[in-house]
């Protein structure tokens, strides 16, 4: 399986070992490290629920990276995203995923062929905050993290998948939500926009590629404001899980801000399902 270049962007490959405290090596196109394969350091203080955080900054004068990795509970899928916080007018980042086990589509019928997957989404947001007191034109920025609620719905009868992410908060290095509009109060006005992945085709080997749009909910337009790409795949016997990566411009209309995100979600109705699988119906 191949990650689409529009989503992989600068991330060439990763080597991840979940044993012990975890180990992550990444090959990133761009000015990073002393060799193509750079070992990141585990930093549990930057974890996003379900996603392990790793960092790399060779010197404080050089680019500062965060990587987020999720290896799901069933051991069927691995997904990761990485980005630096920006320096000298550019940033370097990307996302990847891999199937670690067998895959088969669920046995379905016209009445039982649609399944929901839900859980936490995690992203890396650039630019971030300064990592040193160098002048703004020279400083390497630490990227921020993003946390949200994700849901993906797949219909295997006609091989279609769609989904989205809501409640998207930028988190600082201490895990606090950022006052995005700088009005002195952290409230719902500081959330990033909800995003949607409109319906695209699931291939025979369980992969999908599509656009990411700004969510127009509750409206249902024929076309939307495209801000990036999503690429993913299903894993496990009976498609028990889904994972993928996105790359977007998270502030509509601003092409100088980037987000590289990742999701690794269990299927509702199986062990480890998210509370998002059981919302209360409205009257």
N, C-alpha and C positions, 0 to 999 in steps of 0.2 A: 504494500500500500504506500502511496505517496501523498505527502501533505502539499496542498496547492501552494505554489510560490507566492501568491498574493497574501497568504496567511503565514507561511513559514518565514517570509521576508528575510531577515538576516540570520535566522537560527538554522544552522546546517545539520546539527545532530546533538543528541544528549546520551549520556550513560548514567543511569540512575540505579542505585542499590539501596533498597529500603531497610536493610538489616542494620542493627545497632542504632546509632543516632542518625543514620542516613548519609548517603554520599551522592554528590551530583557533579558531573563534569560536562561542560558545554563547549561546542564549537560554534562560535558566533563570528559572522563576517563583520569586520570593523576593527577599530583600534582597541583591542582588549587582550591583556595577558602577554606572556612571554612565548607562547606557542599556540597553535590552533586550538588545542584542547585545554580548557581552563577549569581548574577545580574550584567550585564555589564552596563557601562556608555555611554550614547549617546555622540558622538563627530563628529559634522557636518563638522569640518575642514578636516576630513579624508574620507568624502563621495567620492565614485566613481559614475559617472553619472548614476542615476537610482538606486543606492544601498546605503542604510544608513549604516554608520559606528558606531560601538560600541567598547569600549575598556575595558580591565580589567587588572590590576596589583595590587595585594594586598599590596605588599611592593616593593620598588625599587630593593631589592635584589632577588626578585622572578620573575617568568615568566611573560612576557608581551604579551597580546593577542589582536588581532584585529578580529572582526566579521563583515561581510558584509551581509545585508539582503535586499531582494527585494520583495515587495508585489505589484503585477502588477496593472495597472490602472483599469482593469475590475474586480479585486478582485477574480480572478479565481485560482491563483497559488501563493505560497510562496516558496522562496528558500533562503538558507543561507549557508555561509562557514565561518570557523573560523580557526585560527592557532596562536600559540605563535611563537616567533622569534628564539627559540632554547636556551637551556641552559644545561650544563652537558651532552653533546653528544646526546641529544634527543630533539624532538619537539612533540607537541600534537595538532592535528587538525582534521578537517573533514568537510563534507558537508551534507546537507539534503534538502528536498523539501516536499511540501504537496499540495494536491488539496483542495481548499476552496469552490468549487462550483461543479455543475454537469459537467459531461464530456460526449461528444458523438463525434464520428468521423464525418467528413464532409460528406454530401451527395455528392457522386462523380460518375463520369463515366470514361471510359477509356481515355477521352480527357480532363477531368477537375478534376483529382484526385491528383494533385501534388501542394503543397503549400510551400511558403518560409516564414521563420520567421527570423527577423534580429534585431540587436540592440547592446548594450554594454555588454561586458563580464567583470567581476571583479574577481580578485584573491588575495590571501594572500600568500606571498613569504617568505620562511625561509631558511637560516638565514637572519637576517636583520642587523641593526646597534645597537651598544651598547646603553643601556638605562642608564648607569651610568659609573663612572670612575673606577669601580672594575677591577681587572686584567682579561684578556681575558678568562682565564680558569674558572672564577667564574661568569662573568657578564651575566645578562639576556638581550637578544637581543630583540629590537622592530622589529616586522616583517615589511617588505615592502608590498606595494600594487601593483597589476598589473591591467592595463586597456587595453582592446582590442576591436576589432570589431568582432562580432559573427554572423554567419549565419547558419541556420538549414533548410534543405529541406526534406519534408515528402511526401511520395507517399502512400496514403491511399488505393489505388486500390489494391496494392500488399503488403501493410503493411511494408514499408521500410523507414528508416530515415538515413540521414547522415548530416555532417556539419563540421564546423571548426571555428578557431579563428585566426585573423591576426592582424597586427599592435599592437603587445603585448609589452607594455612599462612597466618597473618597475618604480614606483613612490615613492619618498621619503616622509617624513612627511609633507613637505610643498606643495606637489603636483607636484614637478619638476621631469622631467625625469632623470633617473640615467645614468651616464657615465659608462656603464657596462664594456667596455673594457679598461677603465682608460687611454684613449689616450688624454684626455684634451678637447675633442670635443664631444658634444652630437649630434649624427646623426643616420642615419638608421642602421649603424653598431652596435648600442647599443640596438637594439630591440631584444627581445627574439624570438626564432624560432616560425614560424607559426605552428599551430597544426591542425590535421584533425581527424574527427570521421568517419571512413569508414562505409559503409552501414550495418545496423543491423535491426533486426525485431522489429516492433511495436506490442506489445501484445494486446490482446482483450480489456484490460482495459487502453490502451494508454500509457504504459511504455516502456522503452528501456534501454538496457545495452550493452556496447561495449568497444572496445579498443580506446585509444587515441594514435595517431601516430604523429611523426614529419612530417609536410607537405612536400611532394616531388614535389609540383606544379612547373612547368607545367607537370612533368612526372606523369605517372599513373601506378605504379608498382603493381604486384599481391600481394605483401606483403610489409609492411613498418616497420620502427623502432618504436616499441611499447614503450611508455614512461609512460603509466598509464591507467586509466579507466574513463569512463563517464557513468552516470546513470541519467535518466530524465523521464519526463512524459508530456503529453499534457493535457490541461484543457480548460474548457468552452464548451458551446454547439456549435458543429461544429469545435472543436479544434482551438479556437481562439488564444491560447497562448501555449508556450512550456517553461518549466523550467527544470533545472537540475544542477548537481554538478560534478566536476571532481577532481581527484587527480593525479598529475603527478610529474615526475622528470624533471623540465623545462630546465635544461642544459643537452643535450644528453651526456650520458656516465658518468654523475656525480650523483651517487645515494645518496649523502649527502646533496642535495638541493631539497626542496619540494615546491609544489604549490597546494593549495586547492582553487578551483575556483567555480564560480557560474554564471548561466545565467538565465534570465527570460525575454523572448522575445515575442513581439506581432507578429501576422501574418500580412504579407504584404497585403495591400489593405483594412485594417481595421483602425479604429481610433487609432492614436498613432503610426502609422507605422514609421519605421526608414528611414532616407535618403538613407541607404544602399539598400532599396527596389527599388530605381529608378536610377541605374547607367546609364551613357551615353554610348551608343554603340560605339565601335571602328569602323573605316572605314574598 
